Amino acid sequence: MKKIVLLLCSFSAFADDSILDLGEKIFNDTRFSKSKTVSCASCHMIDQSFGEQGMRIYNDFQARTKLAIEINGDKTTLRNTPGLVGIGSKFSRHNFSHHDGELVHRQTYLGNFTGKNMGWAEKGLATKNVVKTLRSNEYREEFMSLPGSWSIDLERLTDDQMIEQMIKVGTYYLFDLDFQTDEQGHYIGSPYDQFLKENGIDRGPRESETNMQYSARIRKEFMQLDNPVYVQKKHFPTLKKSYEFGPKAFEGLKIFFNISKRGMCFNCHVAPLFTDQDFHNVGVTQMEYDSIHGKGAARASETGGTFFL
């Protein structure tokens, strides 16, 4: 997997490969799950089973995400797997990694190793399993072999301190995942990115400019682009497909940025990450809840919030 991940992502010049390798190993280790068959990568996929969708961004592309343990008889949930690429981007407003926003990443990281997604119903047992797995000679040697201040003997740590080290290494790995960039840190991996470059349009906000201000500015630049330079069709290795950014794509861009007065996509899908990173109740789960429990049941419920079945 590492070779393909490197194609997709642009790792920081300051990143240490041994820390990234250990973080990726934890991410893919099924021993943290109750069944010993599920890992973070079971839902946050990247290069598993290439299909029509092409390369994933550490999500599952599923309409309903599978659960490792049944909840009220349900084996799947509408609480979809969020993509993780870009979670540590310099353009990111926050690092929530749950779509309901109840936890910041650091809390979420351990929660994902001790929750129902890993098949655990009791957090205490799950935490003991995390500690047991980390205390293996294998992990002890790998943590000791890390460079500089990262090198640490897990046997000298308390259980809580050991978990903190796992979170630290795992976060280092996840936050270094980003879309492909050039030496200046500008996105360059997609036909859209290359279209911006060819037409002299910034591929990210300027200093002190918000993502929304940046989106509004490039919208005006698109409106003034009378003779755009298009990107000719070519092969993109990470997607294993050939793409272009031609007249049809530019017409789609005009719809996306409401230049043709037919769409306001960019108001929520804010460039350059194409998300506003806020939380929106779009009503989908309420509709399904009502279909099961009767019309108006969601609104009349005690919580009144978004339902994840």
C-alpha positions as CSV (number, residue, x, y, z in Angstrom):
1,M,0.0,0.0,0.0
2,K,2.8,2.4,0.8
3,K,3.9,2.8,-2.8
4,I,0.4,3.8,-3.9
5,V,-0.2,6.1,-1.0
6,L,2.9,8.0,-1.9
7,L,1.5,8.6,-5.3
8,L,-1.7,9.9,-3.9
9,C,-0.3,12.0,-1.1
10,S,2.4,14.6,-0.8
11,F,4.2,13.9,2.4
12,S,5.8,16.8,4.2
13,A,9.6,17.3,3.8
14,F,9.9,17.1,7.6
15,A,8.0,13.8,7.8
16,D,10.0,10.8,9.0
17,D,9.3,7.6,7.1
18,S,9.7,5.4,10.1
19,I,7.0,7.3,12.0
20,L,4.7,7.2,9.0
21,D,5.3,3.5,8.6
22,L,4.4,2.8,12.2
23,G,1.3,5.0,12.0
24,E,0.2,3.2,8.9
25,K,0.8,-0.2,10.5
26,I,-1.5,0.8,13.5
27,F,-4.1,2.1,11.0
28,N,-4.1,-1.3,9.2
29,D,-3.7,-3.6,12.3
30,T,-6.8,-5.8,12.7
31,R,-5.7,-6.9,16.2
32,F,-7.3,-3.8,17.7
33,S,-10.8,-5.1,16.7
34,K,-12.7,-7.6,18.7
35,S,-13.0,-10.1,15.8
36,K,-9.3,-9.5,14.8
37,T,-10.6,-9.0,11.2
38,V,-11.4,-5.2,11.1
39,S,-9.0,-2.3,11.0
40,C,-9.3,1.5,10.3
41,A,-8.6,0.6,6.7
42,S,-11.7,-1.6,6.5
43,C,-13.8,1.5,6.1
44,H,-11.2,4.3,5.4
45,M,-10.1,2.7,2.1
46,I,-7.7,4.0,-0.4
47,D,-6.4,1.5,-3.0
48,Q,-8.5,-1.6,-2.2
49,S,-10.4,-3.0,-5.1
50,F,-10.1,-0.4,-7.8
51,G,-13.4,0.0,-9.6
52,E,-15.5,2.5,-11.5
53,Q,-14.9,5.1,-8.8
54,G,-11.1,5.0,-9.0
55,M,-8.8,6.0,-6.1
56,R,-10.6,6.5,-2.8
57,I,-9.7,9.2,-0.2
58,Y,-9.8,6.9,2.8
59,N,-13.5,6.4,2.7
60,D,-15.7,3.5,1.6
61,F,-17.8,4.9,-1.3
62,Q,-20.8,3.1,0.2
63,A,-24.4,4.4,0.5
64,R,-24.6,2.6,3.8
65,T,-21.5,1.8,5.9
66,K,-21.2,-1.7,7.3
67,L,-21.1,-2.1,11.1
68,A,-18.8,-4.6,12.9
69,I,-21.5,-5.2,15.5
70,E,-25.2,-5.1,15.1
71,I,-27.0,-2.1,16.6
72,N,-30.7,-2.7,17.3
73,G,-30.7,-5.3,14.6
74,D,-29.0,-3.1,12.0
75,K,-25.9,-4.3,10.2
76,T,-25.3,-1.0,8.3
77,T,-25.5,2.7,9.1
78,L,-26.2,5.9,7.3
79,R,-23.3,7.4,9.2
80,N,-20.9,7.3,6.3
81,T,-17.2,7.0,6.5
82,P,-15.5,10.4,6.1
83,G,-12.5,10.8,3.8
84,L,-9.3,11.5,5.7
85,V,-7.1,12.9,3.0
86,G,-6.6,16.5,3.8
87,I,-7.6,16.3,7.5
88,G,-4.3,17.9,8.3
89,S,-4.2,20.3,5.4
90,K,-2.9,23.8,6.0
91,F,-6.3,24.9,4.5
92,S,-8.3,22.9,7.0
93,R,-10.4,24.9,9.5
94,H,-10.5,22.1,12.1
95,N,-9.6,18.4,12.4
96,F,-12.9,16.7,13.3
97,S,-12.9,13.2,12.0
98,H,-16.5,12.3,12.9
99,H,-19.3,13.6,10.7
100,D,-21.5,14.5,13.7
101,G,-18.7,16.7,15.1
102,E,-18.9,15.5,18.7
103,L,-15.2,14.9,19.1
104,V,-12.0,16.5,17.9
105,H,-9.5,14.2,16.2
106,R,-7.5,13.3,19.3
107,Q,-10.5,12.0,21.2
108,T,-11.9,10.4,18.1
109,Y,-8.8,8.5,17.4
110,L,-9.0,6.4,20.5
111,G,-12.8,6.2,20.2
112,N,-12.4,4.5,16.9
113,F,-10.3,1.8,18.4
114,T,-12.7,1.2,21.3
115,G,-16.1,1.6,19.6
116,K,-18.8,-0.4,17.8
117,N,-17.0,0.1,14.5
118,M,-14.3,-2.2,15.8
119,G,-16.9,-4.6,17.2
120,W,-16.6,-3.5,20.8
121,A,-19.7,-3.0,23.1
122,E,-17.6,-2.4,26.3
123,K,-15.0,0.4,26.2
124,G,-13.1,-1.0,29.1
125,L,-12.5,-4.3,27.4
126,A,-11.6,-2.5,24.2
127,T,-9.0,-0.3,26.0
128,K,-7.5,-3.3,27.6
129,N,-7.1,-4.9,24.2
130,V,-5.4,-1.8,22.8
131,V,-2.9,-1.9,25.7
132,K,-2.3,-5.6,25.3
133,T,-1.7,-5.2,21.5
134,L,0.7,-2.4,22.1
135,R,2.6,-4.3,24.7
136,S,3.6,-7.0,22.2
137,N,7.4,-7.2,21.6
138,E,6.7,-6.2,18.0
139,Y,5.4,-2.8,18.9
140,R,7.9,-2.2,21.7
141,E,10.8,-2.7,19.3
142,E,9.2,-0.4,16.7
143,F,8.5,2.4,19.1
144,M,12.1,2.2,20.5
145,S,13.5,2.4,16.9
146,L,11.8,5.7,16.2
147,P,14.1,8.8,15.8
148,G,15.1,11.3,18.5
149,S,12.4,12.1,21.1
150,W,9.9,9.8,19.4
151,S,12.0,6.8,20.6
152,I,10.4,5.5,23.8
153,D,10.2,2.2,25.7
154,L,6.6,1.3,26.1
155,E,7.3,-1.0,29.0
156,R,8.3,2.1,31.1
157,L,4.9,3.8,30.5
158,T,1.6,3.5,32.2
159,D,-1.4,2.3,30.1
160,D,-2.6,5.8,29.6
161,Q,0.9,7.0,28.6
162,M,1.2,4.2,26.1
163,I,-2.2,5.0,24.5
164,E,-1.0,8.7,24.2
165,Q,2.0,7.5,22.3
166,M,-0.2,5.5,19.9
167,I,-2.4,8.6,19.3
168,K,0.7,10.7,18.7
169,V,2.1,8.4,16.1
170,G,-1.3,7.7,14.5
171,T,-2.1,11.4,14.3
172,Y,1.3,12.1,12.7
173,Y,0.5,9.6,10.0
174,L,-3.1,10.8,9.4
175,F,-2.3,14.5,9.4
176,D,0.4,14.0,6.8
177,L,-2.1,12.6,4.3
178,D,-2.9,15.2,1.7
179,F,-3.6,15.6,-2.0
180,Q,-0.6,15.8,-4.3
181,T,1.2,19.1,-4.1
182,D,4.2,20.7,-5.8
183,E,7.3,22.1,-4.1
184,Q,5.4,25.3,-3.1
185,G,2.6,23.3,-1.4
186,H,0.0,24.0,-4.1
187,Y,-2.3,21.2,-5.2
188,I,-1.4,19.8,-8.6
189,G,-2.8,16.3,-8.7
190,S,-6.1,16.7,-10.5
191,P,-7.1,18.1,-13.9
192,Y,-8.8,21.0,-12.1
193,D,-5.6,21.9,-10.2
194,Q,-3.7,21.9,-13.5
195,F,-6.3,23.9,-15.2
196,L,-5.9,26.6,-12.5
197,K,-2.2,26.6,-12.9
198,E,-2.4,26.9,-16.7
199,N,-4.6,29.9,-16.4
200,G,-2.6,31.7,-13.7
201,I,-5.3,31.2,-11.0
202,D,-4.2,30.7,-7.4
203,R,-4.6,27.1,-6.2
204,G,-5.1,28.1,-2.6
205,P,-6.0,31.1,-0.4
206,R,-3.6,34.0,0.0
207,E,-2.3,34.9,3.4
208,S,-5.2,36.1,5.8
209,E,-7.8,35.0,3.1
210,T,-10.5,32.6,4.3
211,N,-11.5,29.6,2.1
212,M,-14.8,31.3,1.3
213,Q,-13.1,34.5,0.4
214,Y,-10.8,32.6,-1.9
215,S,-13.7,30.7,-3.5
216,A,-15.5,34.0,-4.2
217,R,-12.3,35.5,-5.6
218,I,-11.6,32.7,-8.1
219,R,-15.2,32.7,-9.1
220,K,-14.8,36.3,-10.3
221,E,-11.6,35.2,-12.1
222,F,-13.5,32.3,-13.8
223,M,-16.1,34.8,-15.0
224,Q,-13.4,36.9,-16.7
225,L,-11.7,33.9,-18.3
226,D,-12.8,34.4,-21.9
227,N,-10.1,32.3,-23.6
228,P,-9.2,29.5,-21.1
229,V,-6.2,27.3,-21.5
230,Y,-7.5,23.7,-21.3
231,V,-5.7,20.6,-20.0
232,Q,-5.3,18.0,-22.7
233,K,-6.3,14.4,-21.9
234,K,-3.6,12.5,-20.2
235,H,-3.0,9.6,-17.7
236,F,-3.3,10.2,-14.0
237,P,-1.4,7.4,-12.2
238,T,-3.2,7.7,-8.9
239,L,-6.6,7.3,-10.6
240,K,-5.4,4.7,-13.1
241,K,-7.4,6.7,-15.7
242,S,-7.0,9.4,-18.3
243,Y,-8.7,12.7,-17.8
244,E,-8.8,16.2,-19.4
245,F,-10.1,19.5,-18.4
246,G,-11.8,20.8,-21.5
247,P,-14.8,22.9,-22.6
248,K,-17.4,20.5,-21.0
249,A,-15.5,20.5,-17.7
250,F,-15.4,24.3,-17.8
251,E,-19.1,24.5,-18.3
252,G,-19.5,22.2,-15.3
253,L,-17.3,24.5,-13.3
254,K,-19.5,27.5,-14.3
255,I,-22.5,25.6,-12.9
256,F,-20.6,24.6,-9.7
257,F,-19.6,28.3,-9.0
258,N,-23.0,29.6,-10.1
259,I,-21.5,31.6,-13.0
260,S,-24.2,30.2,-15.2
261,K,-26.9,31.0,-12.6
262,R,-27.7,27.3,-12.2
263,G,-25.9,26.1,-9.1
264,M,-24.6,27.2,-5.8
265,C,-22.4,24.2,-5.0
266,F,-19.4,26.3,-4.0
267,N,-21.3,27.8,-1.1
268,C,-20.9,24.5,0.8
269,H,-18.2,22.8,-1.2
270,V,-15.7,25.5,-0.6
271,A,-12.4,25.5,-2.4
272,P,-9.6,24.4,-2.2
273,L,-10.8,21.4,-0.1
274,F,-14.3,21.6,-1.5
275,T,-16.0,21.3,1.9
276,D,-17.0,24.0,4.4
277,Q,-16.1,21.5,7.1
278,D,-19.4,22.4,8.9
279,F,-22.2,20.1,9.9
280,H,-25.4,20.1,8.0
281,N,-28.7,18.2,8.6
282,V,-29.8,17.4,5.1
283,G,-32.8,15.3,6.4
284,V,-31.8,12.0,4.8
285,T,-31.6,10.1,8.1
286,Q,-34.8,11.7,9.4
287,M,-36.7,10.5,6.3
288,E,-35.5,6.9,6.9
289,Y,-36.3,7.1,10.6
290,D,-39.8,8.2,9.8
291,S,-40.1,5.4,7.3
292,I,-39.5,2.9,10.1
293,H,-41.2,4.6,13.0
294,G,-43.9,6.6,11.3
295,K,-44.3,10.1,9.8
296,G,-43.1,12.8,12.2
297,A,-41.3,10.4,14.6
298,A,-37.9,12.0,14.1
299,R,-39.2,15.5,14.9
300,A,-41.2,14.3,17.9
301,S,-38.2,12.3,19.3
302,E,-36.5,13.3,22.5
303,T,-33.2,14.4,20.9
304,G,-34.5,16.0,17.8
305,G,-31.1,15.7,16.2
306,T,-29.6,13.9,13.3
307,F,-30.3,10.1,13.4
308,F,-27.7,7.5,12.6
309,L,-29.4,4.1,12.3
